[in-house]
Amino acid sequence: MAQHPKHEQKLNKYLQQFIDDDPSIRRRGLQEMTKYILEVPTGLRLSFTVSHLISPLIAGLSDPIETCRSLSLTLVANFVSECSAHELETFGCQIVCTTSTRFGSRPFKESVEELRLRHCLDMDALSRIWCLIGNWKCASRYWLARPGS
């Protein structure tokens, strides 16, 4: 990341906002990150996401603020569409587990119907990608182990 100090500085600024306790600061950081990260070269974007961003994003899927959950889901979906098979194997199970807890029982923890649909579509896409790279056993194990399955 030393080759891109401007990008590194902005990404770290938005990350610090995203992990703040104040919901409005978190939302603003995620909004800025969502816009800015597409300007970052792909290699740097993936490196930053893997080393700094993916864990807070996965946690953000359960954020109490709807906008934060939605933006986190957008960034996770972008990561899944760009990441390598190794990165998908490393983080895919965490993503599936976190997402599936939003649907364990009624009433759903995810109260926003649009976000429930997006979670389902993204998990369907993730399981299809896993199937293509040979990790279907891992994906199916997590889907079938969910409560209420």
FINUNU-882777 format. One record per residue: residue in three letters; x, y, z of N, C-alpha, C in turn; residue number from 1. Coordinates in steps of 0.001 Angstrom, whole numbers, plus 500000, padded with zeros to 6 digits. Layout:
+------+--------+--------+--------+--------+--------+--------+--------+--------+--------+-----+
! code !   n_xx !   n_yy !   n_zz !  ca_xx !  ca_yy !  ca_zz !   c_xx !   c_yy !   c_zz ! pos !
+------+--------+--------+--------+--------+--------+--------+--------+--------+--------+-----+
!  ala !      X !      Y !      Z !      X !      Y !      Z !      X !      Y !      Z ! NUM !
...
+------+--------+--------+--------+--------+--------+--------+--------+--------+--------+-----+
% end
This chain:
+------+--------+--------+--------+--------+--------+--------+--------+--------+--------+-----+
! code !   n_xx !   n_yy !   n_zz !  ca_xx !  ca_yy !  ca_zz !   c_xx !   c_yy !   c_zz ! pos !
+------+--------+--------+--------+--------+--------+--------+--------+--------+--------+-----+
!  met ! 500817 ! 498806 ! 500000 ! 500000 ! 500000 ! 500000 ! 500858 ! 501255 ! 500000 !   1 !
!  ala ! 502142 ! 501123 ! 500256 ! 503017 ! 502284 ! 500308 ! 503094 ! 503001 ! 498968 !   2 !
!  gln ! 502768 ! 502322 ! 497879 ! 502803 ! 502938 ! 496565 ! 501632 ! 503895 ! 496350 !   3 !
!  his ! 500632 ! 503817 ! 497187 ! 499424 ! 504619 ! 497031 ! 499067 ! 505327 ! 498341 !   4 !
!  pro ! 499913 ! 506249 ! 498822 ! 499647 ! 506863 ! 500131 ! 498330 ! 507638 ! 500173 !   5 !
!  lys ! 497949 ! 508275 ! 499065 ! 496679 ! 509022 ! 499046 ! 495508 ! 508078 ! 499260 !   6 !
!  his ! 495509 ! 506952 ! 498543 ! 494433 ! 505971 ! 498704 ! 494436 ! 505378 ! 500105 !   7 !
!  glu ! 495631 ! 505038 ! 500590 ! 495748 ! 504443 ! 501920 ! 495191 ! 505385 ! 502987 !   8 !
!  gln ! 495534 ! 506655 ! 502891 ! 495072 ! 507638 ! 503870 ! 493545 ! 507751 ! 503858 !   9 !
!  lys ! 492958 ! 507850 ! 502681 ! 491496 ! 507975 ! 502604 ! 490798 ! 506700 ! 503073 !  10 !
!  leu ! 491297 ! 505554 ! 502647 ! 490673 ! 504298 ! 503058 ! 490726 ! 504129 ! 504574 !  11 !
!  asn ! 491860 ! 504465 ! 505172 ! 491974 ! 504369 ! 506631 ! 491055 ! 505355 ! 507334 !  12 !
!  lys ! 490902 ! 506538 ! 506772 ! 489985 ! 507530 ! 507348 ! 488556 ! 506986 ! 507344 !  13 !
!  tyr ! 488126 ! 506437 ! 506205 ! 486767 ! 505911 ! 506113 ! 486578 ! 504682 ! 506992 !  14 !
!  leu ! 487625 ! 503862 ! 507107 ! 487557 ! 502694 ! 507977 ! 487373 ! 503128 ! 509433 !  15 !
!  gln ! 488128 ! 504129 ! 509880 ! 487991 ! 504616 ! 511253 ! 486586 ! 505153 ! 511513 !  16 !
!  gln ! 486009 ! 505811 ! 510518 ! 484631 ! 506286 ! 510665 ! 483671 ! 505109 ! 510751 !  17 !
!  phe ! 483902 ! 504093 ! 509928 ! 483022 ! 502938 ! 509875 ! 483003 ! 502164 ! 511188 !  18 !
!  ile ! 484104 ! 502135 ! 511903 ! 484134 ! 501374 ! 513156 ! 483841 ! 502244 ! 514379 !  19 !
!  asp ! 483430 ! 503485 ! 514150 ! 483088 ! 504404 ! 515239 ! 481804 ! 503944 ! 515934 !  20 !
!  asp ! 481648 ! 504331 ! 517202 ! 480436 ! 503988 ! 517956 ! 479225 ! 504815 ! 517536 !  21 !
!  asp ! 479449 ! 505994 ! 517018 ! 478363 ! 506890 ! 516621 ! 477755 ! 506411 ! 515291 !  22 !
!  pro ! 476460 ! 506092 ! 515275 ! 475826 ! 505579 ! 514051 ! 475922 ! 506516 ! 512853 !  23 !
!  ser ! 475836 ! 507806 ! 513071 ! 475897 ! 508739 ! 511940 ! 477310 ! 508797 ! 511347 !  24 !
!  ile ! 478318 ! 508669 ! 512191 ! 479700 ! 508637 ! 511698 ! 479950 ! 507325 ! 510945 !  25 !
!  arg ! 479434 ! 506197 ! 511490 ! 479562 ! 504907 ! 510796 ! 478916 ! 504976 ! 509413 !  26 !
!  arg ! 477712 ! 505512 ! 509362 ! 476989 ! 505611 ! 508087 ! 477758 ! 506469 ! 507093 !  27 !
!  arg ! 478252 ! 507598 ! 507544 ! 479008 ! 508491 ! 506665 ! 480286 ! 507812 ! 506161 !  28 !
!  gly ! 480991 ! 507119 ! 507043 ! 482199 ! 506406 ! 506644 ! 481916 ! 505331 ! 505608 !  29 !
!  leu ! 480829 ! 504602 ! 505806 ! 480455 ! 503562 ! 504838 ! 480029 ! 504161 ! 503500 !  30 !
!  gln ! 479291 ! 505247 ! 503552 ! 478873 ! 505903 ! 502308 ! 480086 ! 506376 ! 501520 !  31 !
!  glu ! 481031 ! 506999 ! 502203 ! 482236 ! 507484 ! 501538 ! 483093 ! 506318 ! 501037 !  32 !
!  met ! 483215 ! 505260 ! 501855 ! 483994 ! 504091 ! 501458 ! 483383 ! 503451 ! 500214 !  33 !
!  thr ! 482068 ! 503318 ! 500190 ! 481385 ! 502692 ! 499054 ! 481650 ! 503453 ! 497761 !  34 !
!  lys ! 481648 ! 504769 ! 497837 ! 481926 ! 505580 ! 496641 ! 483406 ! 505540 ! 496271 !  35 !
!  tyr ! 484257 ! 505699 ! 497256 ! 485685 ! 505872 ! 496996 ! 486389 ! 504577 ! 496596 !  36 !
!  ile ! 485992 ! 503476 ! 497174 ! 486758 ! 502234 ! 496981 ! 486789 ! 501807 ! 495515 !  37 !
!  leu ! 485814 ! 502220 ! 494737 ! 485804 ! 501871 ! 493308 ! 486868 ! 502637 ! 492530 !  38 !
!  glu ! 487384 ! 503725 ! 493088 ! 488451 ! 504499 ! 492448 ! 489838 ! 503901 ! 492723 !  39 !
!  val ! 489921 ! 503011 ! 493682 ! 491190 ! 502420 ! 494103 ! 491542 ! 501278 ! 493142 !  40 !
!  pro ! 492811 ! 501163 ! 492744 ! 493208 ! 500048 ! 491878 ! 492803 ! 498694 ! 492486 !  41 !
!  thr ! 492399 ! 497758 ! 491645 ! 491845 ! 496484 ! 492099 ! 492751 ! 495757 ! 493093 !  42 !
!  gly ! 494028 ! 495664 ! 492811 ! 494942 ! 494965 ! 493719 ! 494976 ! 495596 ! 495098 !  43 !
!  leu ! 495045 ! 496892 ! 495139 ! 495055 ! 497608 ! 496417 ! 493710 ! 497465 ! 497120 !  44 !
!  arg ! 492627 ! 497542 ! 496357 ! 491278 ! 497395 ! 496926 ! 491138 ! 496037 ! 497599 !  45 !
!  leu ! 491558 ! 494982 ! 496924 ! 491446 ! 493638 ! 497508 ! 492373 ! 493476 ! 498710 !  46 !
!  ser ! 493587 ! 493978 ! 498601 ! 494540 ! 493891 ! 499702 ! 494003 ! 494608 ! 500948 !  47 !
!  phe ! 493488 ! 495817 ! 500762 ! 492950 ! 496581 ! 501882 ! 491728 ! 495874 ! 502474 !  48 !
!  thr ! 490873 ! 495362 ! 501612 ! 489670 ! 494686 ! 502091 ! 490034 ! 493465 ! 502916 !  49 !
!  val ! 490950 ! 492649 ! 502419 ! 491349 ! 491439 ! 503134 ! 492034 ! 491776 ! 504452 !  50 !
!  ser ! 492936 ! 492748 ! 504436 ! 493726 ! 493010 ! 505646 ! 493027 ! 493894 ! 506676 !  51 !
!  his ! 492105 ! 494749 ! 506238 ! 491514 ! 495700 ! 507189 ! 489986 ! 495749 ! 507200 !  52 !
!  leu ! 489363 ! 495512 ! 506094 ! 487952 ! 495878 ! 505954 ! 486970 ! 494725 ! 506088 !  53 !
!  ile ! 487333 ! 493516 ! 505674 ! 486336 ! 492448 ! 505590 ! 485736 ! 492090 ! 506947 !  54 !
!  ser ! 486530 ! 492031 ! 507996 ! 485977 ! 491689 ! 509315 ! 484976 ! 492733 ! 509806 !  55 !
!  pro ! 485299 ! 494042 ! 509739 ! 484276 ! 495022 ! 510105 ! 483048 ! 494975 ! 509189 !  56 !
!  leu ! 483243 ! 494667 ! 507912 ! 482094 ! 494565 ! 507003 ! 481179 ! 493410 ! 507378 !  57 !
!  ile ! 481777 ! 492280 ! 507710 ! 480967 ! 491132 ! 508116 ! 480189 ! 491482 ! 509381 !  58 !
!  ala ! 480844 ! 492141 ! 510333 ! 480139 ! 492588 ! 511537 ! 479067 ! 493606 ! 511188 !  59 !
!  gly ! 479327 ! 494430 ! 510175 ! 478363 ! 495452 ! 509755 ! 477080 ! 494891 ! 509176 !  60 !
!  leu ! 477090 ! 493613 ! 508799 ! 475864 ! 492992 ! 508293 ! 474803 ! 492890 ! 509384 !  61 !
!  ser ! 475211 ! 493019 ! 510641 ! 474284 ! 492984 ! 511774 ! 474160 ! 494337 ! 512467 !  62 !
!  asp ! 474623 ! 495393 ! 511834 ! 474558 ! 496732 ! 512428 ! 473101 ! 497108 ! 512712 !  63 !
!  pro ! 472833 ! 497807 ! 513812 ! 471447 ! 498198 ! 514107 ! 470871 ! 499231 ! 513120 !  64 !
!  ile ! 471733 ! 499898 ! 512357 ! 471278 ! 500916 ! 511413 ! 471115 ! 500287 ! 510028 !  65 !
!  glu ! 469913 ! 500396 ! 509471 ! 469603 ! 499782 ! 508180 ! 470566 ! 500201 ! 507077 !  66 !
!  thr ! 470860 ! 501492 ! 506986 ! 471764 ! 501978 ! 505940 ! 473141 ! 501344 ! 506073 !  67 !
!  cys ! 473622 ! 501177 ! 507293 ! 474928 ! 500554 ! 507508 ! 474904 ! 499090 ! 507086 !  68 !
!  arg ! 473819 ! 498382 ! 507397 ! 473701 ! 496987 ! 506957 ! 473685 ! 496905 ! 505440 !  69 !
!  ser ! 472939 ! 497788 ! 504811 ! 472826 ! 497784 ! 503358 ! 474167 ! 498075 ! 502689 !  70 !
!  leu ! 474872 ! 499091 ! 503165 ! 476167 ! 499436 ! 502581 ! 477207 ! 498349 ! 502841 !  71 !
!  ser ! 477165 ! 497750 ! 504022 ! 478072 ! 496636 ! 504319 ! 477816 ! 495482 ! 503359 !  72 !
!  leu ! 476551 ! 495193 ! 503113 ! 476198 ! 494121 ! 502198 ! 476685 ! 494426 ! 500778 !  73 !
!  thr ! 476563 ! 495674 ! 500364 ! 477053 ! 496084 ! 499043 ! 478553 ! 495855 ! 498928 !  74 !
!  leu ! 479306 ! 496282 ! 499940 ! 480760 ! 496116 ! 499908 ! 481175 ! 494646 ! 499997 !  75 !
!  val ! 480462 ! 493849 ! 500784 ! 480761 ! 492416 ! 500860 ! 480494 ! 491774 ! 499497 !  76 !
!  ala ! 479382 ! 492117 ! 498867 ! 479060 ! 491552 ! 497545 ! 480115 ! 491941 ! 496515 !  77 !
!  asn ! 480587 ! 493182 ! 496571 ! 481653 ! 493614 ! 495660 ! 482916 ! 492797 ! 495896 !  78 !
!  phe ! 483268 ! 492582 ! 497155 ! 484454 ! 491797 ! 497497 ! 484324 ! 490376 ! 496965 !  79 !
!  val ! 483170 ! 489750 ! 497201 ! 482962 ! 488370 ! 496762 ! 483096 ! 488265 ! 495242 !  80 !
!  ser ! 482631 ! 489275 ! 494527 ! 482698 ! 489206 ! 493062 ! 484119 ! 489394 ! 492532 !  81 !
!  glu ! 485018 ! 489969 ! 493329 ! 486383 ! 490249 ! 492881 ! 487460 ! 489362 ! 493502 !  82 !
!  cys ! 487159 ! 488715 ! 494599 ! 488202 ! 488033 ! 495356 ! 488630 ! 486727 ! 494696 !  83 !
!  ser ! 489763 ! 486222 ! 495154 ! 490293 ! 484954 ! 494655 ! 489581 ! 483794 ! 495344 !  84 !
!  ala ! 489789 ! 482602 ! 494818 ! 489207 ! 481402 ! 495426 ! 489714 ! 481230 ! 496863 !  85 !
!  his ! 490985 ! 481514 ! 497094 ! 491548 ! 481393 ! 498452 ! 490860 ! 482371 ! 499411 !  86 !
!  glu ! 490702 ! 483619 ! 498986 ! 490045 ! 484608 ! 499848 ! 488588 ! 484231 ! 500099 !  87 !
!  leu ! 487934 ! 483719 ! 499072 ! 486547 ! 483291 ! 499230 ! 486445 ! 482137 ! 500207 !  88 !
!  glu ! 487382 ! 481211 ! 500109 ! 487400 ! 480079 ! 501040 ! 487656 ! 480568 ! 502465 !  89 !
!  thr ! 488541 ! 481549 ! 502611 ! 488889 ! 482066 ! 503927 ! 487722 ! 482802 ! 504582 !  90 !
!  phe ! 487034 ! 483648 ! 503823 ! 486015 ! 484522 ! 504412 ! 484580 ! 484098 ! 504102 !  91 !
!  gly ! 484409 ! 483206 ! 503142 ! 483058 ! 482821 ! 502721 ! 482217 ! 482232 ! 503834 !  92 !
!  cys ! 482815 ! 481359 ! 504634 ! 482061 ! 480738 ! 505722 ! 481605 ! 481766 ! 506752 !  93 !
!  gln ! 482460 ! 482746 ! 507053 ! 482071 ! 483818 ! 507994 ! 480904 ! 484621 ! 507429 !  94 !
!  ile ! 480969 ! 484908 ! 506134 ! 479907 ! 485685 ! 505490 ! 478593 ! 484917 ! 505541 !  95 !
!  val ! 478639 ! 483640 ! 505184 ! 477429 ! 482818 ! 505189 ! 476867 ! 482695 ! 506607 !  96 !
!  cys ! 477721 ! 482434 ! 507578 ! 477250 ! 482282 ! 508959 ! 476602 ! 483561 ! 509478 !  97 !
!  thr ! 477239 ! 484695 ! 509232 ! 476691 ! 485968 ! 509696 ! 475367 ! 486258 ! 509016 !  98 !
!  thr ! 475303 ! 486034 ! 507721 ! 474070 ! 486296 ! 506982 ! 472962 ! 485355 ! 507422 !  99 !
!  ser ! 473285 ! 484085 ! 507604 ! 472239 ! 483127 ! 507949 ! 471628 ! 483397 ! 509320 ! 100 !
!  thr ! 472382 ! 484018 ! 510230 ! 471800 ! 484331 ! 511540 ! 470701 ! 485388 ! 511440 ! 101 !
!  arg ! 470678 ! 486102 ! 510338 ! 469632 ! 487117 ! 510141 ! 468287 ! 486472 ! 509810 ! 102 !
!  phe ! 468280 ! 485132 ! 509554 ! 467069 ! 484438 ! 509122 ! 466745 ! 483197 ! 509940 ! 103 !
!  gly ! 467356 ! 483054 ! 511108 ! 467198 ! 481834 ! 511891 ! 465790 ! 481509 ! 512329 ! 104 !
!  ser ! 465004 ! 482491 ! 512702 ! 463648 ! 482228 ! 513177 ! 462807 ! 483475 ! 512972 ! 105 !
!  arg ! 461510 ! 483292 ! 513076 ! 460602 ! 484432 ! 512930 ! 460303 ! 484993 ! 514305 ! 106 !
!  pro ! 460178 ! 486277 ! 514471 ! 460391 ! 487260 ! 513408 ! 461868 ! 487314 ! 513027 ! 107 !
!  phe ! 462115 ! 487549 ! 511755 ! 463493 ! 487605 ! 511266 ! 464247 ! 488728 ! 511954 ! 108 !
!  lys ! 465529 ! 488486 ! 512225 ! 466366 ! 489548 ! 512787 ! 466527 ! 490670 ! 511777 ! 109 !
!  glu ! 466527 ! 490302 ! 510489 ! 466597 ! 491326 ! 509439 ! 465170 ! 491762 ! 509144 ! 110 !
!  ser ! 464808 ! 492943 ! 509633 ! 463431 ! 493405 ! 509527 ! 463100 ! 494032 ! 508178 ! 111 !
!  val ! 464104 ! 494372 ! 507391 ! 463873 ! 495067 ! 506130 ! 463795 ! 494042 ! 504995 ! 112 !
!  glu ! 462620 ! 493963 ! 504376 ! 462397 ! 492955 ! 503347 ! 463392 ! 493055 ! 502195 ! 113 !
!  glu ! 463700 ! 494258 ! 501761 ! 464643 ! 494450 ! 500656 ! 466018 ! 493873 ! 501010 ! 114 !
!  leu ! 466472 ! 494087 ! 502246 ! 467766 ! 493545 ! 502658 ! 467723 ! 492022 ! 502783 ! 115 !
!  arg ! 466577 ! 491482 ! 503217 ! 466460 ! 490022 ! 503263 ! 466622 ! 489441 ! 501866 ! 116 !
!  leu ! 465977 ! 490062 ! 500886 ! 466092 ! 489594 ! 499509 ! 467530 ! 489702 ! 499015 ! 117 !
!  arg ! 468192 ! 490826 ! 499283 ! 469587 ! 490994 ! 498857 ! 470496 ! 489957 ! 499513 ! 118 !
!  his ! 470279 ! 489684 ! 500807 ! 471065 ! 488649 ! 501491 ! 470866 ! 487306 ! 500783 ! 119 !
!  cys ! 469626 ! 486974 ! 500489 ! 469345 ! 485691 ! 499833 ! 470000 ! 485616 ! 498464 ! 120 !
!  leu ! 469888 ! 486670 ! 497683 ! 470501 ! 486678 ! 496349 ! 472018 ! 486576 ! 496441 ! 121 !
!  asp ! 472615 ! 487312 ! 497375 ! 474069 ! 487262 ! 497526 ! 474538 ! 485892 ! 498013 ! 122 !
!  met ! 473785 ! 485277 ! 498919 ! 474173 ! 483956 ! 499398 ! 473992 ! 482913 ! 498304 ! 123 !
!  asp ! 472977 ! 483074 ! 497475 ! 472810 ! 482171 ! 496333 ! 474011 ! 482296 ! 495398 ! 124 !
!  ala ! 474408 ! 483527 ! 495102 ! 475570 ! 483750 ! 494233 ! 476836 ! 483179 ! 494864 ! 125 !
!  leu ! 477005 ! 483383 ! 496163 ! 478180 ! 482867 ! 496860 ! 478222 ! 481340 ! 496793 ! 126 !
!  ser ! 477101 ! 480700 ! 497016 ! 477098 ! 479231 ! 496977 ! 477365 ! 478722 ! 495562 ! 127 !
!  arg ! 476906 ! 479445 ! 494533 ! 477194 ! 479045 ! 493154 ! 478692 ! 479178 ! 492850 ! 128 !
!  ile ! 479296 ! 480253 ! 493343 ! 480737 ! 480440 ! 493141 ! 481499 ! 479335 ! 493859 ! 129 !
!  trp ! 481108 ! 479043 ! 495107 ! 481768 ! 477976 ! 495856 ! 481672 ! 476664 ! 495112 ! 130 !
!  cys ! 480516 ! 476397 ! 494544 ! 480324 ! 475155 ! 493795 ! 481308 ! 475097 ! 492625 ! 131 !
!  leu ! 481483 ! 476207 ! 491963 ! 482391 ! 476255 ! 490822 ! 483850 ! 476044 ! 491219 ! 132 !
!  ile ! 484216 ! 476486 ! 492413 ! 485624 ! 476338 ! 492819 ! 485847 ! 475099 ! 493679 ! 133 !
!  gly ! 484827 ! 474271 ! 493809 ! 485010 ! 472998 ! 494488 ! 484818 ! 473019 ! 495983 ! 134 !
!  asn ! 484180 ! 474026 ! 496518 ! 483981 ! 474097 ! 497971 ! 482519 ! 473896 ! 498346 ! 135 !
!  trp ! 481785 ! 473180 ! 497536 ! 480363 ! 473017 ! 497806 ! 480123 ! 472314 ! 499138 ! 136 !
!  lys ! 480999 ! 471375 ! 499522 ! 480811 ! 470696 ! 500804 ! 480837 ! 471694 ! 501945 ! 137 !
!  cys ! 481753 ! 472646 ! 501881 ! 481831 ! 473678 ! 502922 ! 480559 ! 474514 ! 502917 ! 138 !
!  ala ! 480129 ! 474961 ! 501755 ! 478945 ! 475814 ! 501651 ! 477713 ! 475071 ! 502133 ! 139 !
!  ser ! 477526 ! 473840 ! 501677 ! 476321 ! 473108 ! 502053 ! 476322 ! 472772 ! 503540 ! 140 !
!  arg ! 477498 ! 472502 ! 504109 ! 477584 ! 472206 ! 505543 ! 477055 ! 473383 ! 506358 ! 141 !
!  tyr ! 477429 ! 474601 ! 505982 ! 476969 ! 475774 ! 506720 ! 475494 ! 476071 ! 506471 ! 142 !
!  trp ! 475032 ! 475869 ! 505256 ! 473615 ! 476106 ! 504977 ! 472757 ! 475074 ! 505690 ! 143 !
!  leu ! 473164 ! 473806 ! 505679 ! 472348 ! 472749 ! 506262 ! 472415 ! 472745 ! 507782 ! 144 !
!  ala ! 473462 ! 473337 ! 508351 ! 473606 ! 473359 ! 509803 ! 472831 ! 474511 ! 510452 ! 145 !
!  arg ! 472261 ! 475377 ! 509634 ! 471509 ! 476509 ! 510179 ! 470299 ! 476038 ! 510962 ! 146 !
!  pro ! 469968 ! 476710 ! 512070 ! 468754 ! 476375 ! 512800 ! 467533 ! 476626 ! 511905 ! 147 !
!  gly ! 466593 ! 475739 ! 511956 ! 465372 ! 475911 ! 511169 ! 465498 ! 475424 ! 509741 ! 148 !
!  ser ! 466647 ! 474839 ! 509371 ! 466820 ! 474336 ! 507998 ! 466133 ! 473006 ! 507837 ! 149 !
+------+--------+--------+--------+--------+--------+--------+--------+--------+--------+-----+
% end
